[in-house]
């Protein structure tokens, strides 16, 4: 449904280091680095971060990254927390969504709500 998503970051270098680590377990890497914006993806850049240049105040965004399996969700969570993420929800089944919804939620360095989710059974 979405072509790409972008966040503005208060500290682009800190956010890039966080996303480099947190997204690697999901098979997501830097696809483009334009110095003022960095694009991540598995085949093309469809998630972007850039330096904060406009807007009044902070508005939390939520983005859920697809994970191939539950181990990848766990690895995303571990990498994110190791890089300073605030824990919102540790990895677990969220059966309020559906019986196989396995997800973990953290806050990135700018306070955005990030999730890694796998919809497959164990």
C-alpha positions in Angstrom: 0.0 0.0 0.0 2.7 2.5 0.9 5.5 3.5 -1.5 7.8 5.0 1.1 7.8 6.7 4.5 10.1 9.3 6.0 10.9 10.7 9.4 12.8 13.9 10.3 15.4 13.3 13.0 16.8 15.6 15.6 20.3 14.0 15.2 20.7 12.3 11.8 23.9 10.6 12.7 22.5 9.1 15.9 19.4 8.0 14.2 21.3 6.5 11.3 23.4 4.4 13.7 20.2 3.3 15.5 18.5 2.3 12.3 21.6 0.6 10.8 21.6 -1.7 13.9 17.9 -2.1 14.5 16.9 -2.9 10.9 19.8 -5.2 10.0 18.0 -8.3 11.6 15.1 -7.6 9.4 17.2 -7.7 6.2 16.9 -3.9 5.8 20.1 -1.9 4.9 21.0 1.5 3.7 20.2 1.8 0.0 21.0 5.5 -0.4 22.9 8.0 1.6 22.5 11.6 0.4 24.1 13.1 3.5 20.9 15.1 4.3 18.7 12.0 3.9 19.3 8.3 4.2 17.1 5.6 2.6 16.7 2.1 3.9 15.1 -1.0 2.3 15.6 -4.6 1.3 15.5 -3.9 -2.4 15.0 -0.2 -2.7 14.8 2.8 -0.4 11.3 2.8 1.0 12.0 4.1 4.5 13.8 7.4 4.8 15.3 9.5 7.6 16.4 13.1 7.2 17.6 16.0 9.3 14.9 18.0 11.1 14.3 21.1 9.0 10.7 22.1 9.4 7.6 21.8 11.6 6.6 23.0 15.0 7.1 20.4 17.8 7.1 16.7 17.8 4.4 14.5 16.5 4.9 10.8 17.2 4.8 8.5 14.2 4.3 4.7 14.1 5.8 2.4 11.6 5.8 -1.4 11.6 8.6 -3.2 9.8 7.8 -6.7 8.5 9.9 -9.5 9.9 10.3 -12.9 8.2 10.1 -14.8 11.5 9.8 -14.4 15.2 13.6 -14.7 15.7 14.0 -11.6 13.5 11.5 -9.7 15.7 13.6 -10.7 18.7 16.8 -9.7 17.0 15.3 -6.3 16.0 14.3 -5.7 19.6 17.7 -6.7 21.0 19.5 -4.5 18.5 17.2 -1.5 19.1 17.5 -1.7 22.9 21.3 -2.1 22.7 21.3 1.2 20.8 19.3 3.0 23.4 15.7 2.4 22.4 13.0 2.8 25.0 11.0 -0.4 25.4 7.3 0.0 24.8 6.4 -3.7 24.5 8.8 -6.6 24.6 8.4 -9.3 21.9 5.3 -11.4 22.4 2.1 -12.6 20.7 -0.5 -9.8 20.6 -3.6 -11.9 20.2 -5.7 -8.8 20.4 -4.7 -8.3 16.7 -4.8 -12.0 15.7 -3.5 -15.3 17.0 -0.1 -15.2 15.2 0.7 -11.5 15.6 4.2 -11.5 17.1 5.6 -8.1 17.6 7.9 -5.9 19.6 7.6 -2.1 20.0 10.3 0.5 20.9 10.9 4.2 20.6 13.7 5.5 18.3 16.0 8.3 19.3 13.4 10.9 18.3 10.5 9.3 20.1 8.8 7.5 17.2 7.0 4.3 17.9 8.7 1.5 15.9 7.5 -2.1 15.6 8.8 -5.3 14.1 6.1 -7.8 13.4 5.7 -11.3 12.1 2.3 -12.7 11.2 3.3 -16.3 10.9 2.9 -19.0 13.5 6.0 -20.3 15.2 
